[in-house]
Amino acid sequence: MEEEILQPPSLTLVLGGARSGKSAYAERLLGAGSYIATAEPGDAEMAARIAAHRARRGPQWRTVEAPLELAGAIRAAAPPILVDCLTLWLANLFAAGRIPEHESEALLAALREAAGPVVLVANEVGLGLVPETALGRAFRDAAGWLNQAVAAAAQRVVFVAAGLPLVLKGG
C-alpha cells in the first residue's frame, strides 16, 4: 500500500520499529527536499546503512547532517524537510551529556516556526521489554515523551509496521 500526499500537512510524525519501512515511507510522502540526517557512522555497519539510505534517496534530496543541532538545522533547511530520525538524535544527546528536555523544547519551537512541510521519523521503543539498566530506562522514557510531544504537535501521525502505514492521527 503506497500513499501519496499531494499537499502534506505542516507536520507529520512517522513511527515504527526497526526495519519497519518507516524511512522509505517518509521519503515517499515528500518525494524530494531537505533530508536532515541524525545518524553518525560510528562503525562499518552503520556507515553501510547510511550509504544505503543515501543511495535510495537519490540526488533529489539535499542532505544535511545534524547529529546534535537539530533545531538549528530545521530552521536553516529549505522545505520540504525530512528528519530521520528523532530516536538517533536522542541517543546522540544522551551520549553528549545534553539535557533531552531542553533540546526537545528547542526542537518543538523550530517545528512551530518551520515554513513548509516537515516529516519526522522516530522509532517506537516502548513496545518491547523494559530495559535492564537505568540508562536504558531513561532513554526509553525520554523517547516516549519526545514521541508524545511531537505527535501532539503534528497534524498527522502514521505508524508503520511490515511496510504498511496505519494512520493514527489526521487520517
QUIHU-V618638 format. One record per residue. N is the residue number from 1. PHI is phi as a letter, one per 20 degrees, with the letter a starting at -180 (NA if undefined). PSI is psi as a letter, one per 20 degrees, with the letter a starting at -180 (NA if undefined). D_LAST is the distance of its C-alpha to the last C-alpha in Angstrom with 2 decimals. Layout:
# QUIHU-V618638
N|PHI|PSI|D_LAST  N|PHI|PSI|D_LAST
This chain:
# QUIHU-V618638
1|NA|o|14.93  2|d|p|14.59  3|d|q|11.70  4|d|p|12.74  5|d|o|11.25  6|f|h|13.99  7|c|n|13.33  8|f|q|11.46  9|f|r|10.81  10|f|h|14.04  11|b|p|13.22  12|c|p|11.19  13|d|p|12.51  14|d|o|12.94  15|d|q|14.81  16|r|r|17.01  17|e|a|20.62  18|f|p|23.52  19|l|k|23.39  20|e|i|19.93  21|n|j|19.04  22|f|h|16.90  23|f|g|19.17  24|f|g|19.29  25|f|g|15.52  26|f|h|15.40  27|f|g|18.32  28|f|h|16.74  29|f|h|13.88  30|d|h|16.74  31|n|h|19.65  32|a|r|22.29  33|q|b|23.15  34|e|p|24.54  35|d|o|24.22  36|e|o|25.26  37|e|p|26.74  38|d|i|27.67  39|f|q|29.54  40|c|q|33.30  41|f|m|35.49  42|f|h|37.49  43|b|r|38.78  44|f|h|39.08  45|f|g|36.13  46|f|h|33.74  47|f|h|35.32  48|f|h|34.63  49|f|g|30.92  50|f|g|30.69  51|f|h|32.63  52|f|g|30.41  53|f|g|27.24  54|f|g|29.14  55|f|h|30.41  56|f|h|27.03  57|f|g|25.62  58|n|a|28.64  59|f|i|30.32  60|f|i|27.44  61|d|p|26.33  62|e|o|28.48  63|e|p|28.87  64|c|p|29.65  65|e|p|30.85  66|b|m|30.10  67|f|h|30.87  68|c|g|31.53  69|e|m|31.06  70|f|g|27.31  71|g|g|26.98  72|f|h|29.77  73|f|h|28.38  74|f|g|25.05  75|f|h|27.16  76|e|i|29.38  77|f|q|26.96  78|e|p|26.03  79|f|q|22.34  80|f|q|20.08  81|c|p|20.50  82|d|p|19.60  83|d|p|20.99  84|c|o|21.92  85|b|q|22.31  86|f|h|22.26  87|f|g|23.98  88|f|h|26.88  89|g|g|27.19  90|f|g|27.53  91|f|h|30.14  92|f|g|31.97  93|f|g|32.10  94|g|g|33.59  95|f|h|36.09  96|e|i|37.13  97|m|k|37.70  98|e|r|35.23  99|e|o|33.58  100|g|h|29.84  101|f|g|29.11  102|f|g|30.77  103|f|h|29.17  104|f|h|25.66  105|f|g|26.40  106|f|h|27.50  107|f|g|24.38  108|f|h|22.11  109|f|g|24.47  110|f|h|24.28  111|f|h|20.47  112|f|h|20.75  113|e|i|23.41  114|g|p|21.80  115|e|h|22.31  116|b|a|19.48  117|f|p|16.37  118|c|p|16.77  119|d|p|15.19  120|d|p|16.74  121|d|p|17.48  122|b|q|18.82  123|e|q|20.28  124|e|o|19.44  125|e|i|23.12  126|e|j|23.12  127|e|i|22.84  128|e|b|26.40  129|f|q|29.88  130|f|p|31.11  131|g|q|32.88  132|f|h|36.65  133|d|q|37.50  134|f|h|36.93  135|f|g|35.64  136|f|g|33.13  137|f|h|31.92  138|f|g|31.80  139|f|g|29.71  140|g|g|27.26  141|f|g|27.03  142|f|h|26.61  143|f|g|23.80  144|f|g|21.98  145|f|g|22.59  146|f|g|21.56  147|f|g|18.21  148|f|g|17.65  149|f|g|18.79  150|f|g|16.68  151|f|h|13.48  152|f|h|14.58  153|e|h|15.13  154|f|q|11.99  155|e|h|9.24  156|c|p|7.03  157|c|p|8.41  158|c|p|8.78  159|d|p|11.73  160|d|p|13.96  161|c|p|16.77  162|l|k|19.35  163|m|j|17.60  164|d|p|14.52  165|e|p|11.03  166|c|o|9.06  167|f|p|5.66  168|e|h|7.11  169|b|p|5.68  170|m|k|3.80  171|g|NA|0.00
